[in-house]
Amino acid sequence: MTPEFNPLVSVVIPVYNGATLLAKAIESALKQTYRNIEIIVVDDGSSDSGATKAVIESYIPLIRSFTKLNGGVASALNLGVQEASGSFVSWLSHDDEYLPGKIQSQIDVLAERGVNCVVYSGYHMINAEGEIIRTINPAELMMPEKLEDSLYPLMRMLIHGCALLIPREAFLRIGMFDESRIHTQDYALWLEMFRAYGLVYDRNIMTLSRVHKHQSSRTIQGRIGEGDALWISFLGKLTVDEMTRMSGSEPEFYREMAKLLSLTPYRKAYANALSLEANAWKRLLTNDPSATVFHQIRFPVLGGSQCPSSSFNSIQILRLFFHVLSREGVKETMRLTLLQIDQCIKRWYLGRE
């Protein structure tokens, strides 16, 4: 970090009935090696007979605190951001923790890159006792060129809100958290924010995300429905250029998203991705199949030339036709037919040598 780049960072900690773990979160913020920080704790109307309030008061004047009527984590975060004095905001859930170098590492990345953007990193998942049980490392899950794509990490569900460092002006320019959302208030905001500010990757993993039976994502109803709606909305908002940048083509993007969503409980979003993929392939057939199919399907270059003849175009179109049908149900029959067509393609290439 250069001596000239020493911005104030506001660590915002929203809490509701969090007396058991709140002190650990506050301590982890106080132990940051980067010293130019302020810690803001927002009590979202806790109803635990003053237990959370007592923990907060025990840290005054080392922290700033605010109390509000219960309105959900989004409303608590919004108040914290509004009251923040820092140029950058770092969200810390009351049941999570930072390793001591979290803020310093991300400030160093900003100083090196010289950009006003959102910094993100991976995170460690810990159990109730604070032991690391899993590490989410984007560098191991994405190609290097995708790490700083403005949307790709988000669309791969690799963004953890507490592992970010965000310019405060981004909230003022893009907007605040949607207080009507209980589970997806963060991801709903990230799409537009990352589009506008971009992402820079910090390889150091300094955020500890605690998994425990009392966390709100496990106890509040409606998580799946809200998640389905979020991902269906995302798939409808992305441009063809954004999808092509991330996955090479629109249908390939939808194929990848369907595969990812199939691993989640968001069945409606999964079905929506499958439908969008099939429609994308159909549009290719309708528009200009002879010009576009060759670029949308990767074929092995066996004969040294990638210039298809008109007869080869017909084989490509036929293969694409069966590919679309295979997405709509008759998978085993289509699989065998595709294998036969692939063999024809290879014979055609080999016959040209």
VEXKE-101891 format. One line per 2 residues: their letters; for each residue x, y, z of C-alpha. Coordinates in Angstrom, 3 decimals, always signed. Example, Ala and Ser with C-alpha at 12.3 -4.5 7.8 and 13.67 -1.06 7.14 Angstrom:
2
AS> +12.300 -4.500 +7.800; +13.670 -1.060 +7.140
END
This chain:
353
MT> +0.000 +0.000 +0.000; +1.263 +3.463 -0.835
PE> +1.282 +6.059 +1.990; -0.996 +8.271 -0.114
FN> -3.714 +5.624 -0.347; -5.120 +5.281 +3.145
PL> -8.918 +5.639 +2.822; -11.263 +5.275 +5.749
VS> -13.090 +1.930 +5.614; -16.444 +1.477 +7.353
VV> -17.093 -2.055 +8.637; -20.871 -2.427 +8.928
IP> -22.212 -5.171 +11.210; -26.001 -5.730 +11.159
VY> -27.311 -7.840 +14.031; -30.568 -9.275 +15.283
NG> -30.619 -11.358 +18.495; -26.938 -12.120 +18.015
AT> -25.520 -11.863 +21.517; -23.809 -15.270 +21.324
LL> -21.561 -14.532 +18.331; -21.558 -10.750 +17.953
AK> -18.498 -10.232 +20.168; -16.420 -12.518 +17.919
AI> -17.364 -10.470 +14.858; -16.573 -7.161 +16.553
ES> -13.247 -8.488 +17.879; -12.245 -9.655 +14.412
AL> -12.922 -6.139 +13.089; -10.983 -4.518 +15.920
KQ> -7.993 -6.777 +15.199; -7.619 -5.652 +11.589
TY> -4.033 -4.745 +10.716; -5.378 -1.901 +8.576
RN> -6.022 +0.756 +11.183; -7.975 +3.458 +9.356
IE> -11.365 +1.870 +9.945; -14.580 +2.590 +11.781
II> -16.904 -0.137 +13.053; -20.654 +0.456 +12.837
VV> -23.029 -1.991 +14.537; -26.725 -1.751 +13.664
DD> -29.134 -3.472 +16.062; -32.148 -4.447 +13.947
GS> -34.646 -4.365 +16.810; -33.319 -7.328 +18.792
SD> -35.867 -8.981 +21.099; -33.564 -10.992 +23.357
SG> -34.212 -9.100 +26.607; -31.290 -6.732 +26.111
AT> -28.599 -9.386 +25.580; -27.491 -8.065 +22.174
KA> -27.673 -4.481 +23.426; -25.388 -5.362 +26.343
VI> -22.735 -6.786 +24.000; -22.865 -3.667 +21.828
ES> -22.589 -1.310 +24.774; -19.549 -3.167 +26.099
YI> -17.599 -2.035 +23.008; -18.501 +1.655 +23.159
PL> -16.576 +3.914 +22.329; -14.507 +1.557 +20.136
IR> -17.499 +1.223 +17.826; -20.427 +3.339 +16.665
SF> -23.883 +1.858 +17.161; -27.431 +2.452 +15.960
TK> -30.718 +0.849 +16.949; -33.789 +0.592 +14.733
LN> -37.118 -1.188 +14.553; -36.837 -4.697 +13.150
GG> -36.950 -4.592 +9.368; -34.554 -7.282 +8.176
VA> -30.878 -7.396 +7.317; -31.290 -5.237 +4.197
SA> -32.735 -2.360 +6.230; -29.967 -2.681 +8.832
LN> -27.289 -2.669 +6.136; -28.863 +0.364 +4.505
LG> -28.792 +2.315 +7.752; -25.179 +1.334 +8.321
VQ> -24.144 +2.457 +4.823; -26.051 +5.727 +5.216
EA> -24.285 +6.457 +8.510; -20.858 +5.378 +7.267
SG> -18.104 +7.982 +6.995; -15.686 +5.808 +5.028
SF> -14.872 +5.889 +1.326; -15.269 +2.105 +1.295
VS> -17.723 -0.244 +2.999; -17.032 -3.768 +4.224
WL> -20.065 -5.760 +5.380; -19.537 -8.206 +8.241
SH> -22.417 -10.423 +9.394; -22.688 -10.689 +13.160
DD> -22.043 -14.447 +13.021; -19.055 -14.239 +10.654
EY> -15.474 -13.110 +11.219; -12.516 -11.559 +9.424
LP> -8.949 -12.735 +9.635; -6.700 -9.830 +10.705
GK> -5.436 -8.990 +7.201; -8.780 -8.824 +5.373
IQ> -9.111 -5.069 +4.947; -5.375 -4.492 +4.426
SQ> -5.190 -7.113 +1.685; -8.089 -5.587 -0.250
ID> -6.801 -2.033 +0.184; -3.452 -3.206 -1.188
VL> -5.214 -4.621 -4.255; -6.936 -1.279 -4.850
AE> -3.679 +0.631 -4.372; -1.886 -1.614 -6.844
RG> -4.618 -1.517 -9.477; -5.439 +2.144 -9.078
VN> -9.121 +1.664 -9.784; -12.335 +2.521 -8.006
CV> -14.052 -0.844 -8.152; -15.400 -3.689 -6.035
VY> -12.784 -6.045 -4.603; -13.806 -9.644 -3.935
SG> -12.139 -12.814 -2.690; -12.959 -16.345 -1.653
YH> -14.001 -17.367 +1.825; -13.645 -20.104 +4.403
MI> -16.738 -21.838 +5.747; -16.459 -22.552 +9.466
NA> -18.575 -24.531 +11.906; -20.092 -23.295 +15.157
EG> -16.742 -23.805 +16.903; -14.851 -21.734 +14.331
EI> -13.115 -24.649 +12.576; -12.684 -24.409 +8.806
IR> -14.805 -27.091 +7.130; -14.566 -25.925 +3.499
TI> -12.872 -23.241 +1.445; -14.495 -21.542 -1.540
NP> -11.596 -20.412 -3.730; -12.688 -18.798 -7.027
AE> -9.161 -19.209 -8.451; -9.632 -22.981 -8.256
LM> -13.145 -22.908 -9.722; -12.730 -20.534 -12.672
MP> -10.307 -19.974 -15.513; -7.886 -17.091 -14.756
EK> -9.386 -14.884 -17.467; -12.822 -15.198 -15.828
LE> -11.744 -14.104 -12.351; -12.225 -10.416 -13.084
DS> -15.145 -10.623 -15.465; -17.672 -8.209 -14.003
LY> -20.467 -10.817 -13.867; -19.025 -14.328 -14.258
PL> -18.180 -14.932 -10.534; -21.658 -13.724 -9.593
MR> -23.343 -16.018 -12.115; -21.296 -18.904 -10.732
ML> -22.637 -18.141 -7.215; -19.126 -17.488 -5.885
IH> -19.722 -14.053 -4.357; -19.961 -13.744 -0.580
GC> -21.109 -10.300 +0.548; -18.760 -10.241 +3.529
AL> -15.749 -10.969 +1.304; -16.222 -7.698 -0.616
LI> -14.812 -4.200 -0.272; -17.195 -1.733 -1.920
PR> -16.840 +1.979 -2.750; -19.486 +3.780 -0.710
EA> -20.308 +5.899 -3.743; -21.479 +2.717 -5.504
FL> -24.438 +2.543 -3.119; -25.230 +6.211 -3.709
RI> -25.017 +5.780 -7.477; -26.578 +2.327 -7.999
GM> -28.912 +2.130 -5.022; -29.288 +0.454 -1.666
FD> -30.347 -3.062 -0.657; -33.940 -3.990 -1.493
ES> -35.649 -4.148 +1.897; -38.493 -6.271 +0.540
RI> -36.043 -9.147 +0.040; -35.167 -11.377 +2.982
HT> -32.653 -13.786 +1.429; -31.464 -12.291 -1.864
QD> -31.057 -8.592 -1.072; -27.323 -8.834 -1.716
YA> -27.235 -10.678 -5.058; -30.077 -8.539 -6.398
LW> -27.903 -5.455 -5.884; -24.603 -6.982 -7.017
LE> -25.748 -7.480 -10.622; -26.160 -3.775 -11.338
MF> -23.294 -2.711 -9.076; -20.768 -5.079 -10.644
RA> -21.888 -4.066 -14.129; -21.129 -0.435 -13.289
YG> -17.969 -0.832 -11.186; -16.413 -4.113 -12.252
LV> -14.616 -6.651 -10.079; -11.007 -6.996 -8.976
YD> -9.898 -10.276 -7.436; -7.932 -10.593 -4.201
RN> -6.301 -14.017 -3.958; -5.980 -13.844 -0.175
IM> -8.881 -15.556 +1.588; -9.602 -13.664 +4.796
TL> -13.337 -14.078 +5.452; -14.785 -16.738 +7.769
SR> -18.441 -17.588 +7.045; -20.017 -19.482 +9.903
VH> -22.487 -22.304 +9.236; -24.816 -22.971 +12.171
KH> -28.394 -24.031 +12.851; -29.590 -20.594 +13.955
QS> -28.565 -18.565 +10.880; -31.435 -16.780 +9.143
SR> -30.990 -18.620 +5.836; -31.955 -21.816 +7.652
TI> -34.724 -20.461 +9.878; -36.668 -17.997 +7.706
QG> -39.249 -19.384 +5.288; -39.378 -18.470 +1.609
RI> -35.723 -18.910 +0.728; -36.308 -21.211 -2.257
GE> -39.090 -19.128 -3.771; -37.046 -15.952 -3.482
GD> -34.012 -17.702 -4.953; -36.007 -19.027 -7.896
AL> -37.310 -15.537 -8.619; -33.812 -14.034 -8.384
WI> -32.187 -16.415 -10.878; -35.100 -16.250 -13.316
SF> -34.787 -12.462 -13.150; -31.014 -12.615 -13.751
LG> -31.433 -14.811 -16.825; -33.898 -12.298 -18.206
KL> -31.698 -9.251 -17.575; -28.419 -10.361 -19.135
TV> -27.607 -9.175 -22.623; -26.495 -11.471 -25.437
DE> -23.113 -9.716 -25.404; -22.692 -10.450 -21.679
MT> -23.645 -14.107 -22.124; -21.334 -14.487 -25.104
RM> -18.480 -12.886 -23.182; -18.939 -15.289 -20.301
SG> -19.626 -18.546 -22.161; -18.878 -18.078 -25.855
SE> -22.514 -17.998 -26.975; -26.028 -17.445 -25.685
PE> -27.143 -21.108 -25.803; -23.896 -22.277 -24.194
FY> -24.423 -19.778 -21.363; -27.924 -21.108 -20.717
RE> -26.590 -24.678 -20.873; -23.980 -23.885 -18.225
MA> -26.538 -22.122 -16.045; -28.944 -25.067 -16.295
KL> -26.164 -27.392 -15.177; -25.333 -25.135 -12.215
LS> -28.949 -24.611 -11.188; -29.590 -28.363 -11.361
LT> -27.355 -28.643 -8.283; -29.491 -26.194 -6.289
PY> -33.027 -26.353 -4.863; -34.133 -23.720 -7.406
RK> -36.132 -26.029 -9.667; -38.146 -23.291 -11.379
AY> -34.985 -21.413 -12.284; -33.441 -24.654 -13.570
AN> -36.467 -25.317 -15.794; -36.338 -21.723 -16.996
AL> -32.668 -22.082 -18.005; -33.444 -25.265 -19.961
SL> -36.281 -23.518 -21.776; -34.119 -20.494 -22.589
EA> -31.390 -22.765 -23.941; -33.810 -24.586 -26.250
NA> -35.249 -21.283 -27.460; -31.781 -19.909 -28.118
WK> -30.932 -22.897 -30.324; -34.248 -22.559 -32.167
RL> -33.540 -18.894 -32.873; -30.239 -19.877 -34.442
LT> -32.052 -22.296 -36.742; -34.681 -19.718 -37.642
ND> -32.339 -16.823 -38.334; -29.405 -18.110 -40.400
PS> -28.439 -21.692 -39.594; -25.854 -22.112 -42.340
AT> -23.964 -19.046 -41.135; -24.293 -19.460 -37.373
VF> -24.364 -23.165 -36.552; -20.725 -23.675 -37.453
HQ> -19.687 -21.023 -34.946; -22.003 -22.184 -32.165
IR> -20.897 -25.846 -32.106; -17.252 -26.769 -31.621
FP> -16.232 -29.578 -34.003; -12.873 -31.359 -33.971
VL> -10.579 -30.132 -36.723; -9.667 -33.479 -38.274
GG> -9.060 -32.442 -41.864; -7.182 -29.205 -41.326
SQ> -9.919 -26.988 -42.746; -12.846 -25.342 -40.988
CP> -14.650 -24.140 -44.134; -17.806 -26.253 -44.398
SS> -19.322 -27.183 -47.732; -23.046 -26.906 -48.390
SF> -23.460 -30.640 -47.785; -21.616 -30.354 -44.508
NS> -23.931 -27.459 -43.542; -26.845 -29.860 -43.879
IQ> -25.205 -32.301 -41.475; -24.588 -29.461 -38.996
IL> -28.194 -28.305 -39.165; -29.407 -31.867 -38.660
RL> -27.147 -32.276 -35.652; -28.418 -29.016 -34.174
FF> -32.017 -30.103 -34.765; -31.450 -33.266 -32.752
HV> -29.576 -31.301 -30.102; -32.629 -29.099 -29.570
LS> -34.950 -32.109 -29.423; -32.678 -33.821 -26.909
RE> -33.233 -30.916 -24.546; -36.961 -31.547 -24.709
GV> -37.150 -35.121 -23.579; -36.194 -37.990 -25.900
KE> -32.670 -38.115 -24.584; -31.538 -41.687 -25.158
TM> -32.780 -41.871 -28.745; -31.281 -38.478 -29.480
RL> -27.989 -39.458 -27.850; -27.594 -42.433 -30.178
TL> -28.564 -40.335 -33.200; -26.038 -37.661 -32.254
LQ> -23.322 -40.291 -32.026; -24.162 -41.467 -35.545
ID> -24.097 -37.919 -36.881; -20.742 -37.291 -35.199
QC> -19.378 -40.363 -36.943; -20.624 -38.979 -40.293
IK> -18.886 -35.687 -39.587; -15.603 -37.441 -38.814
RW> -15.858 -39.594 -41.942; -16.510 -36.482 -43.990
YL> -13.409 -34.792 -42.575; -11.239 -37.878 -43.013
GR> -12.450 -38.313 -46.583; -11.088 -34.851 -47.447
E> -7.522 -35.678 -46.394
END
